[in-house]
Amino acid sequence: MTPSGTPHRSARRAGRDGFPRLLHEQWTTFRTSRGWALAMAASVLVTVSLGLLIAGGVRSSCVTGKGEGPCPAPLVGPDGTAVKDKYYFVHQPLKGNGSLTARVSDMTGQIRLPDAVPGVRNIKEGVVPWAKAGLLVRQSLKQGTPYAAVMLTGEHGVRMQYNFTHDVPGGPHNGPQWLRLTRSGDTITGYESDDGRTWTEVGTVKLTGLPETVEIGLFATSPGALWDMASAFAQATATFDQIELRGANGSWRRDDVGVSLESDGRTPHHPGGVVESGDKLVVTGGGDIGPATVEGGVRADLMLIGGALGLIPVLVVGVTFFTAEHRRGPIGAGPPAEPRPARLLAAKAAVVGAVAFVAGLVASGVVVPAGLAMLRAHQNPVQPITPGTELRVIVGYAALTAAAAVLALGLAALVERGVVAIGLAIALVVAPYLLATAGLAPWLLTITPAAGFAITQSVPTFAHVDVYRSLLGGYYPLPPWAGLAVACGYAALALGAATAVHRRRTPRATG
């Protein structure tokens, strides 16, 4: 019997139909706690402060033919990506359709290693993995213009690359190789052959808007040798023979495209060259044709370098939001009208995830645009970033913050010991990121929730560009959305496992 004047409410209805009320109760619990609000504010403060500190401390200068001064704006390719476009080119103008065939009979090079004796250059023979020599057709000699090339590389076999960011693998050849490049209107096709008789297509690309007259020829280039977050000069030398050019019959022209000058404004810095020997052309060049992942300027994701430390207060809030409830007794073990574990954990996850999302959005929404503005104000080169990518970086960090908070809540519900849960959360989310920043165990960013930081990458990790495997060098082992999916998967798994454990512990209502 119910007391007079008191409306009857069934336990079943309260438990199953009152989720909005449960959400409101959990939100009220959260917002009335001064400690949790301060922790979220601390997260924003840490992330913003560290990002602006980094942005304010960057000062770039470059030595050009005009002397030392601010670095020029990044060279931009057809799709707006920062690119490198430096190589030695032996070429002719091709009007209309035609083709160029040649054999790369030999490929050597030089690599400058760290000096064993101070002041004595340490040069060794060899080629770096992405040294390139082959056939190239492009709109003009102006840097950054559309092109297509088929080439032999130092250690990656035959490739066809075009417009800087695209790479198509061919055969795994490292010895002498015949190459062919054909033009038919806007369509460029690359071929390879072991013997000059049987040909295999490597790839076909359409360069929209290609003018009637283009430049076609032989090229050689080589990115620098890479070690310990630094690179040094390297060059490649390729011997071309069996050369056959159809559609043009002029004389060969020679251009060291993109060569920079010493501070005197006259002397080329690491120039390339060509030597004619009978029907052979021996071409030497240094530089690269491809994306500029490091040299292209400061990246937007570096403004969030303090984000990992900023997540620590969020993880603490996620854990304590559960343990504060658990101190009153096991969840779901109270009177029949109390919500079941799945509903209570879902409500808590929704509240703490939403609050964390807002905190992450405020932090990234302030530090990314403000940090980039500071970099530009100090005349630093900044990697080009589209509005869509900037929005993805900002909102993506907020989503990662929410996933981290829910993960911490799930871990707390699993282990039911606050200190242990906080330690686990930091070990899974923060520690792998800090290790990867130092270049240690970057593979952890594929198998831990820290993979979610990939959503903040503002410059893609290109397979055909070697970079030092550190977040500071722009290396993320997973694409943006795949990384976020890993983090969200961990959060869902922890919450689901915790729900299953508490459901087994909760006695079923009888009667």
N, C-alpha and C positions, 0 to 999 in steps of 0.2 A: 504494500500500500504506500502511495506517495503522500507527503504532507499536503494539507489543504492549502490551496492557493499556489502550489509549486507545480509548474508545467512539467509533464513527464517527458524525458528525453531518453530514448533507448541508447544503450551502449553501442549497438551496431551502427545506428545512424551517426552518432558522434564520431565513431572511429572511421567510418567509410565515406561520409558525405561532408565532412567538415574540413577538407584540405585548405580551402581559402582562409578559413579561420585559423587553422594551424600555421599557415604562412604568416598571417598577421601577428600571431603570438610570438613566433620566432623572430620576426622583424622587430617587434617591440622589445623583446629580450636583448637583441643586438644593439639597437639604437640607444637603449637606456644604460648601456655599459660604456663608461667613459674610457676605460682602458682599451677596448677594441677600437673605438673611434680614433684614439690617439695613435694606436699601432698602424692603422691604415694611413693616417696622415704622415706618420714617419716613413712609411713605404714610399709615398709620393715624394717626400722631401729628399730622401736618400737618392732615389733615381734621378730626380731633376738636378740636384746639386752636383752629383758626380758627372752627369752628362754635360752640364754647362761648364764645369771646371775643366773638362777635357777640351771642349770646344774653344773656351777662352784661352787655353794654353797653346794651341796649335799655331805655329808661325812657319810658313813655307817660303823658301826662296830658291831661285834657280839661276844657274849661270848660262847665259845665252850669248849670242854674238854682240849684244849690246852691254854685256857685263852682268853683274849679279843684281837681281831684283825680284819682284814678284813673279811667281810662276804663271805661265800663260794658261788660259782656259783649256780644259781637256779637248782633244781632238774628238769629234763626234762622227760616227758612222751613219749609214743610211737610215737605221732605225732609232737613232738617238742615243745609242750606247757609246760610252767612251772607248776609243780604240787606239791601237798602235799601228802605224803604217809607215814602216821604214824597211827598205830593202834595196838591193842593186838590181837594175832592170836593163836588159839588152833587148830592144824592141823595135818594131816597125808599125806604122799606121796600117790598119786593115780597113778597107772600104767595102762594105757589104759582107757577104758570106765568105768563109774560108776556113782554113785549119792550120795548125802547127803541130808537127811531130818531131820528137827528139828522144834520144836515149840519154839517161843520166848514167854514165859509165863509171863514175867514181864520185864519192862524197867524203870530204875530210873537213877538218876544222881545227880551231884553237880555242882553248878555254883558259881563262885566267883564274887560278885558284888563290886562296889566301896566301900572302907572302910568307914563306918559311923563314926567310931572312928579311928583317925590316928594311924596306927601301929597294929590295931586289924583286923584280916581277917574277912571279911563279906561273909560267905558261906551260901548258901541256897540250899535246895533240889529242884531238877527239871532237865529237859532236855531241851536243846536248840532245835530249830525247825529242824535242820539238823543233830542231833545226829543220829548215825547209829549202828544197830546191826543186824547181819544176817549171811549168808553163802557166802563163798568166794572161788574162784578157781583162781590160778594164776600161771604163768610160773615158778616163783621162788620167794624166799624171797628178792631178790635184789630190792631195791626201784626203782620205775619208770617202772617196767616191765609190760607187758600186763596182764590184769585180767578181771574177770566178777564177779558180786556179786548180790544177791537178798537180800533185807534187809527191816527191819521195821525202820522208822525214827521217830523223836520226834513229828513232827506235819504235815508231808507230806505223811503219809500212807506208803504203800509198794512201793518200787522202785526197778528197776533193773538198775544198773550202770555198765559201763565198760570203760576201758582205760581212766579213769579220766574225760573226757570231755563229755561223753554220759550218758543220763539219760532217762529212760523209766518209766512212772508212772504206778502203779498198782492200787489196791483198796484203798479207803480212810480209812484204818484201823489204829487204835491207840491202841487197846487192844491186848490180846493174839492172835498170828497168827502162823499157820504152814507155813513153807517155804521149798522149795525143789530146788536143783540145780543139773542138770544132765550134763554129758559130753559124747559126741559121736564124737570121732575124734577131729576136730577143733571147733565143734559146742557146745556151752553152752546154756542151756535153763533154765530159772527161772520160778518157779510156786509159787502160794499162795493158801491157803485153810483156811476156817473158822473152819473146823472140822477134818481135817486130812484124809478125805475120798473123798470129791469132790474137784478136783483141777482145777485151772484156770491158763493158761499160762500168765506170765507177759511179757516176751520177749525172743528173741533168738538172739544170736550174734555169729559170726564166728571169732575166734582168730587165724588168719593165722600164721602158723609156730609153733603152740603149741607143745611142746615136748611130748614124750610118757609118761613121768612121770611128774606130776604136783603136786602142793600142794593144798589141799582142806581142809576146816575147818570152824570154827566159829570165828567171829570177833566182836569187839566193838570199837567204836571210837566216838569222839565228837569234832567239832570245838569249838572255844572259844565263850563266850558270847559277843555280839556286842552292843556297845552304843557309841554315840558321837565320832565317828572317832577313836575308840579304841576298843580293845578286851581283854578279860581276860580268864583265865583258866576255862575250863569246862570238865567234863568227863561223860561217860555213863556207866551204869552197866546193863547187860542183863542176864536173867536167861534162859538157854536153857534146854529143856527136850525132851522126845520122840525122842531121837537122833538115827538115823539109817544111817549107812554108808555102801554102797555097792561098792565092788571093792577093798577094803582095809580093813585089820583087824589088823593093828599094834597098837602101843600105841600112845596116844596123845602127841604131842610135843607142847611146849609153847615158843612163841617168842614175845617180845615187839618190833615190827618192827618200826624202825625209832626213837626210844627213844634217846633223847639227854642227854649229861652228864653235870653235874655241872662243875664249873671252876676247881675242884680238879681232873677232869679226871676220876673219879671212880663212883661217886654217880649219879644214873639216875635222871633226872629231870622229875617230874610228871610221875612216872612209872605206868604201868597197872598191871593186874594180873588176876588169875583165882583161883576159889575155887571149889573143887569137893564136892558134897553133894548127896550121893546115885547115882541115874542115872542123876543127874543134874550137869550142868557146869555153874557157875556164873562168867561171863567174864566182866572185867572192863578195859576200855581204853580211851585214850584221843588223840586228833589230828584230822586228816581228811584224807580221800582218795578222792581227787578231784583236780580241777584246783587251782593254787595259783595266785589269781588275784591281791592281794596286797603283799603277802609275797614273790612273785616270782621275785621281783626286781623293779627298776624304769621303768616306761612305756615310750615309745617313744612319745606318745601324750602329755605328760607333757612338752615336749620341745616347744609345741605350746600354752602354757598357756597364753602367752601374745598376742595370735592371736586376741582375742576379742577386746583388746584395739587397736591393729594394724588395725582393720577394721574401726575404727572411721574416720580416714582421707579418707579412701575409700568411706565411706558413704557420707562424705561432698563433695567429688569430684562428686559422682553420682548425688547429688542434684544440685550442682552449674552448672554442665554441662548442665542441663536443664534450670535453672533459668537465666543463661547468655543469652540464646537464647530468652527466654520468655520476657526479659526486652525490647527486640526490638519490641514486639507486640505479640499477640496471634499467635501460630504456625498455618500455613496453611491459614492465613487470608490475605496474601499479594497478589501480582499479580497472574494471572492464572498460570504462569509458575512455581510458587513456589511449592515445593513438598507437597503432602498431609500429614496430621498429622501421619497416620499410617507409611508411608515411612520414615518420618523424625525421629519419635520416634524409629523405628526399626534401622535406621542408627546410631543414638546416642547410643542405647542399645548395638549394635554390637561393637562400638568403645570403650565405657567405659567398657564393659564386657571383651573385649580382653585385654585391658591395665591392668585391675584389675587382670585378670587371670595370666598375666606375672608377675605382682608385687607379687601376692600370691605364685607363683611358685618359684620365686627367694628367698622369705623369708623362705618358708618351705624347699626348696632345700638346703639352707644353714644351718638353725638352727637344723633340725632334725639329719642329719648325724654328724654335728659338735658337737651338744649337747651330742649325744650318745658316741662319741669318748672321750669327756671330762669326762663323767661319768665312762667309762671303765678305762681311764687313772688314775683316782682317786680311783680305785679298788672298785667301787660300783657294786653291783649285778644289772644287767639289764635284764628286761624281754626279753626272746627270741623273735626275730622278723624276719620273712622271707623277702627276697628281694621284693616279691610281695606285702606283707602287707606294707612295708616301702614305696614302690612306691605309693600305694593307699593312704597312709596318706599324702604324699607330694603333689601329683596331686589333691587329694580330697580337701585339704585346698585351693589350687588355684581355684578349681571349686566353692567352697563356697565363696571365695572372689569375683569372677565374679558375682555370683548370688546376693550377697549383693549389689554390685554396681548397677546392673540392677534394683533391688528392690528399691533402693534409687532414681534412676532416675524416676521410675514409680510413686513413692509417690510424688515426686516433681511435676510431670505432673498432678497428681490428685488434690493436694491441692493448687498448684501454690504459695505457700509461703515457701521460703527457710528455715527459722528458724523452722517452724512447721514441715516441711518434715524431716529435720535433727533430730529433737526430736523424731518423730515417728520412724524413721529408727533405732536410737539408742535404743529406748524402745523395738523394736521388735527383734533386732538382738543381741545387746550387753548386755542389762540388764538381760534377762533371763539366759544367760550364766554365768554372775557374780553371780546371785542368786543361780544357781545350783552348782557352785563351792563352795559356802558356805553351801551347803546342804539344801537350802531353795527352795521350790516349784520346784523340779526337773521335775514335770509333764509339766512345761512350755516348756520343750525341746521336747514335742510331738506335741504341737499345735501352736508354733511360728516358724518363720524362723530360730531361734537359733537351731532348731532341726538339721540343717545342720552340726553342729559341730560333730555329730555322725560319719561323714565320717572320722574323724581323730582318732577314737578309734583304738588303736593298740592291745588291748586285749579284746576279746569278753566279754559281760555281760552274764554269765552263770546263767540259772534259778535255778540250784541246789547249788548255792553258795550265801550266804547272804553277802552283802557288805553294808557299809554305803552309803546312797543314795546321794553321792556327786561326782562331776567330779574328785575331788582329790582322791577319793576311786576307781575310774575306773567305775563308774556307768553311763551308757547311756541308757535311756529308749527305744531307737529305734536302730535297726541295722544300719550299716554304710550307705548303699545305700538308705534305707528308709528315713533316716534323711535328706540326701542331696536332695532327691526327694521332701520333704516338703519345703525346702528352695527354690528350683527351682520353685515349684508350686506357692509360694507366689510371686516370681519375675514375673512369667508369668501372674499371675492374676492382679498384680498392673499395669503392662505394658498394658495388654489388656483392663483393665477398663479405664486407661488414654486415650488410643487410641479411645475408644468408646465415651468418654466425649468430646474430642476435635473434633472428626468427626461430632458430632451433632452441635457443635458451628461453624463449618466452612461452609460458604455459598457455595452452589453448583455453579459451573461455568455455564453460560448460553450462548446461541448464537451458 
